[in-house]
Amino acid sequence: MEGKSPMTTTLNRPAKPPAAIKPKPTFKQRLNVFDVKASPYLYIAPFFILFALVGLFPLVYTFVVSLFDWHLLKGQGDFVGLQNFTEVLQDRFFWNSLFNTVSIFLLSAIPQLAVALFLAAVLDQNLRARTFWRMSVLLPYIVTPVAVAMIFTNMFGEQYGLINNVLGNFGLDPVMWKNETLPSHIAIATMVNWRWTGYNALILLAAMQAVPRDLYESAALDGAGALRRFFSITLPSIRPTMVFVVITSTIGGLQIFTEPRLFDPATAGGSQRQFQTTVLYLWEMAFQRQNFGKASTIAWLLFLIIVLFGVVNYLISRRIATADSTRPSRAGRRAARQRLERTKR
């Protein structure tokens, strides 16, 4: 009788248990899964829908209009392609308006940011009635632009203006605020600065309030003065907010319209276009010359210029931030020097 060798005997593996049948998810469970996956997109959808309606669609439609000979009353005309861009770029009035825009922007943005930073630093101190002073700097912002224009138009009047009267008391000749280029730019920049400085100061103040007070106390114990603490702690800590303020001021400064329009309502930017900005020239092209094609072209060129300024601001701020982060601090250099001296000993 033959027997099976134990070496050739195979082990019988136990059979795998049947896979558990998953119950079919109920409608409520499927709804919960859909809610978890889709609700974040639904929460942010209103912003993108509104942006598409009031931002993206007008931008695309303006570009389409710029490709046609479009009249205000007659409507769409012949397709001209990039001819409107070529003609606008060859128009001396466009370059004059761009020069006026950049000049007023520089005369307003640089002093505005400097004064706003100073006001924010002062309001960040332990002052009496701090809330009163912080709200006071916001009063010019809530005044309507028409009222601001009326006040400053009277102040900068060439014959009976307050400033020329004061200059006349000192024996100085009156300044032609509305008929000369630089004085008109200074007058309009003063209007812009008076209205927006307090607004930017409160934004910078909010950033300063977020800086940990322990840093100031530690620096004061190390002997750092108020000026040193401001440049070594405050400014590096509020750099992102400074970048935000600079970019928003750039966008607003390049789109300036109300102040130059109301500074001399009888003319569209002065008798010789000495303070006609790009948006004011766009308005003239659209509603006085009734050429919507070229007006849309000017709008698109201004959009590209604003994007260019924004990119330059971003690159400069990023480069400054990178340089500051890679530069060793004075305390770090001092500690490294002390370690090196101990090693030599």
Buried (B, 14 or more C-beta within 10 A) or exposed (E): EEEEEEEEEEEEEEEEEEEEEEEEEEEEEEEEEEEEEEEEEEEEEEEEEEEEEEEEEEEEEBBEBBBBBBBEEEEEEEEBEEBBBEBBEEBEBBEBBBBBBBBBBEBBBEBBBEBBBEBBBEBBEEEEEEEEEBEEBEEBBEEEBEEBBEBBBEBBBBEEBEBBEEBEEEEEEBBEBBBBBEBBBBBBBBBBBBBBBBBBBBBBBEBBEEBEEEBBEEBEEEEBEEEEBBEBBBBBBBBEBBBBBBBBBBBBBBBBBBBBBBBBEEBBBBEEBBBBBBBBBBBBBBEEEEBBBBBBBBBBBBBEBBEEBBEEBEEEBEEBBEEEEEEEEEEEEEEEEEEEEEEEE
